[in-house]
Amino acid sequence: MAPLPAKPDMKDRILETADRLFYLQGIRAVGVDTIAAEIGISKRTLYNHFPSKDALISAYLARRFVQPRPSEKPPVEQILGTFDALERRFAAKDFRGCPFVNAVAELGSEDKSVRKIAIAFKESRRLWFRDLLVQLGVPDAEGLATQLALLVDGSIAQDLVRNDPAMARAAKAAATVLLANAGVQVGDGGAAQKPQAKTR
């Protein structure tokens, strides 16, 4: 028989619970008392692992800071696939928007630690787009990467207001236009060719 999976240790249990409650109910709305009660531990036990709520918030956001997995797919498929993934995420009942934007909105831009990790996350996504665009030979990869990142954030905001996963599809259509305007030939199934040199 295969060994049973190991139970998460107490620190992981605290972080998993905080992650779920912070994301679904809001960081300000959820206190350490609520998190401890949900797990069935004392506040003292929680503070043994996370010395303050601020430390727990930072750990929660760090847990959400996940880099895209390496892929063998062509760059344009990866770029446009971002919006397909967003559409699937929008359709989930537990979708509550971007946790980093939510944290800054709740805690205010004066919370420098939260703002710092939120900026780092957004920039990491923008640079991911940029690196793929460089592979495609796009001349202004920096500028286009910023535009694609804006489409991602805009579609998230629109879905939250409208509760309509099709917002991701609209953003994908806009991204396709931006890619085409940059000289990337997007074909059926997301196949693409690098921009061709202009002839006189």
MILO-457439 format. One record per residue (C-alpha): x, y, z; residue number from 1; residue in one letter. Coordinates in steps of 0.05 Angstrom, whole numbers, padded with zeros to 5 digits. Each point is the difference from the previous one (the first is absolute). Layout:
X	Y	Z	NUM	A
...
//
This chain:
00000	00000	00000	1	M
00023	00071	-00015	2	A
00016	00041	00061	3	P
-00053	00050	00022	4	L
00016	00072	-00018	5	P
00031	00037	00058	6	A
-00046	00048	00036	7	K
00020	00073	-00007	8	P
00037	00027	00060	9	D
-00031	00053	00044	10	M
00033	00059	-00036	11	K
-00027	-00025	-00067	12	D
-00069	-00010	00030	13	R
-00001	00070	00027	14	I
00023	00028	-00067	15	L
-00050	-00041	-00041	16	E
-00057	00023	00045	17	T
00022	00073	-00001	18	A
00007	-00004	-00076	19	D
-00071	-00024	-00009	20	R
-00031	00048	00050	21	L
00040	00061	-00021	22	F
-00016	-00011	-00073	23	Y
-00074	-00016	00007	24	L
-00019	00046	00057	25	Q
00052	00055	-00001	26	G
00063	00014	00040	27	I
-00031	00052	00045	28	R
-00062	-00041	00013	29	A
00039	-00061	00024	30	V
00037	00004	00066	31	G
00050	-00048	00030	32	V
-00055	-00023	00048	33	D
-00042	-00024	-00058	34	T
00059	-00036	-00032	35	I
00020	-00034	00065	36	A
-00072	-00021	00014	37	A
-00008	-00028	-00070	38	E
00060	-00045	00012	39	I
-00016	-00015	00072	40	G
00062	00029	00031	41	I
00015	00057	00047	42	S
00024	00069	-00021	43	K
00064	-00014	00037	44	R
00013	-00061	-00045	45	T
-00013	00042	-00061	46	L
00048	00055	00024	47	Y
00053	-00053	00012	48	N
00002	-00009	-00075	49	H
-00018	00070	-00023	50	F
00018	00054	00050	51	P
-00051	00050	-00026	52	S
-00059	00006	-00048	53	K
00045	00041	-00046	54	D
00049	-00059	-00003	55	A
-00058	-00046	-00018	56	L
-00024	00048	-00054	57	I
00070	00003	-00030	58	S
00004	-00076	00000	59	A
-00069	-00005	-00032	60	Y
00021	00045	-00057	61	L
00066	-00035	-00008	62	A
-00038	-00066	-00006	63	R
-00042	00031	-00056	64	R
00063	00024	-00037	65	F
00006	-00059	-00048	66	V
00041	00005	-00063	67	Q
-00029	-00028	-00066	68	P
00024	-00070	-00014	69	R
00051	-00010	-00055	70	P
-00034	-00021	-00064	71	S
00021	-00030	-00066	72	E
-00059	00034	-00035	73	K
00016	00055	-00051	74	P
00003	00069	00033	75	P
-00064	00026	-00032	76	V
-00038	-00060	00026	77	E
00025	00014	00069	78	Q
-00019	00073	-00004	79	I
-00070	-00012	-00026	80	L
-00008	-00061	00045	81	G
00005	00048	00059	82	T
-00069	00027	-00018	83	F
-00028	-00070	-00008	84	D
00024	-00016	00070	85	A
-00032	00064	00025	86	L
-00067	-00018	-00030	87	E
00002	-00067	00036	88	R
00019	00034	00065	89	R
-00055	00052	-00008	90	F
-00051	-00056	-00006	91	A
00020	-00029	00068	92	A
-00047	00017	00057	93	K
00057	00019	00047	94	D
00031	00052	-00047	95	F
00007	00066	00037	96	R
00049	00037	-00045	97	G
00074	00011	00006	98	C
00024	-00012	00072	99	P
00055	00052	-00008	100	F
-00046	00055	-00025	101	V
-00050	-00019	00055	102	N
00054	00006	00053	103	A
00022	00069	-00023	104	V
-00072	00023	-00005	105	A
-00015	-00025	00071	106	E
00063	00021	00036	107	L
00015	00062	-00040	108	G
00061	00021	-00039	109	S
00034	00023	00064	110	E
00011	-00072	00020	111	D
00068	-00004	-00033	112	K
00013	-00074	00010	113	S
-00066	-00019	-00033	114	V
00009	00051	-00056	115	R
00071	-00025	-00012	116	K
-00021	-00073	-00010	117	I
-00060	00020	-00043	118	A
00045	00041	-00046	119	I
00050	-00057	-00003	120	A
-00054	-00049	-00020	121	F
-00029	00046	-00054	122	K
00069	00015	-00027	123	E
00018	-00074	-00003	124	S
-00061	-00013	-00043	125	R
00016	00059	-00045	126	R
00072	-00025	-00009	127	L
-00026	-00070	-00016	128	W
-00040	00031	-00057	129	F
00061	00041	-00021	130	R
00046	-00061	-00003	131	D
-00050	-00037	-00044	132	L
-00007	00061	-00046	133	L
00076	00004	-00006	134	V
00000	-00072	-00023	135	Q
-00051	00020	-00053	136	L
00044	00057	-00024	137	G
-00049	00055	00018	138	V
00036	00068	-00006	139	P
-00032	00033	00061	140	D
-00006	-00059	00046	141	A
00001	00044	00062	142	E
-00059	00042	-00022	143	G
-00042	-00058	-00025	144	L
00013	-00039	00063	145	A
-00028	00058	00040	146	T
-00062	00002	-00044	147	Q
-00011	-00075	00008	148	L
00007	00006	00075	149	A
-00052	00055	-00001	150	L
-00047	-00045	-00039	151	L
00007	-00053	00053	152	V
-00015	00048	00057	153	D
-00057	00033	-00038	154	G
-00034	-00067	-00015	155	S
00005	-00018	00074	156	I
-00033	00065	00020	157	A
-00054	-00007	-00052	158	Q
-00016	-00071	00021	159	D
-00006	00021	00073	160	L
-00050	00055	-00019	161	V
-00039	-00039	-00052	162	R
00010	-00072	00024	163	N
00012	-00019	-00073	164	D
00058	-00046	-00018	165	P
-00007	00023	-00072	166	A
00039	00061	00020	167	M
00063	-00043	-00005	168	A
-00020	-00019	-00071	169	R
-00007	00074	-00018	170	A
00069	00014	00029	171	A
00028	-00058	-00040	172	K
-00029	00030	-00064	173	A
00032	00067	00017	174	A
00067	-00035	00014	175	A
-00005	-00034	-00067	176	T
-00008	00067	-00034	177	V
00059	00029	00038	178	L
00043	-00059	-00021	179	L
-00021	00007	-00072	180	A
00015	00074	00001	181	N
00069	-00016	00026	182	A
00012	-00044	-00061	183	G
-00014	-00068	00032	184	V
-00040	-00045	-00046	185	Q
-00051	-00036	00043	186	V
-00031	-00059	-00036	187	G
-00049	-00055	00016	188	D
00013	-00034	00066	189	G
00044	00058	00024	190	G
00058	-00016	-00047	191	A
00042	00060	-00016	192	A
00060	00023	-00039	193	Q
00050	00053	00018	194	K
-00008	00069	-00030	195	P
00026	00002	-00070	196	Q
00049	00052	-00023	197	A
-00032	00055	-00041	198	K
00020	00005	-00072	199	T
00010	00065	-00035	200	R
//
